[in-house]
Amino acid sequence: MPSRPTPPTSPHASRRWSQPGSEAPRVLLLDLDGVLVDTRPVMESAWRRVQQAHGLDVPFEAYERHLGRPFGDIMEQLGLVDAELIHRTYAEASTAASHLARQFEGVAEVLHAFAAAGWLLGIVTSKPLDRAAPLLAQLGVPFATVRTPNGVGRGKPAPDPILLALIDVGADPADAMYVGDMAVDQEAAHRAGVAFVHAGWGYGRPSTPTPEVADSPEDLLRFLATAGHRAPFLEGSLL
């Protein structure tokens, strides 16, 4: 089996980028919840409504552990039936509480900096498009692709949405970086052969192998300091 790239195992690995010279576009793909926008208050409010409407005693913390997966997959993980009905309640409550969402400080400025440096920007999220679109519009950033569960393919942690986003913009996985905050984000990037950066300001913790970690949105700007270089990969094999 040919070797494939794996995420770096030290904070210094970002210096070992491949040499410049390629005309291929660089691509920054990002998760939405917990990376660009703090939607935890929205999700907590919506889950309380689900508990009330469906007589569930599953705590929000149990739901939160599976964030990043499609809603139906989360219901399966929690052992809940009637996922479609629960999702309808959750979606309605989320829309009603959407005013509670807040952009993380500095996110918009960081995204504009990447765009100004010639990077293509894209979103890979498990939030349905009708709820994701208003949040993205508030950022005022030109996204070249937005992949949600409304499209084709499997959801995270499968690599499908990341690979489809790269097809949308005509880019190679070697020229892309995915920023997420949950273990499923890291697994999806790993399986897609895309460099992963864990959003340390988000809701989850990184898993193994240890990825790059950005402590804040502004910390992502260090990847612009090596303009023309590519994603922080080490050679190895994916098991």
Summary of the structure (lengths in Angstrom):
residues: 239
radius of gyration: 17.7
end to end distance: 10.7
largest distance: 59.1
contacts: 767
relative contact order: 0.23
helix: 41%
strand: 15%
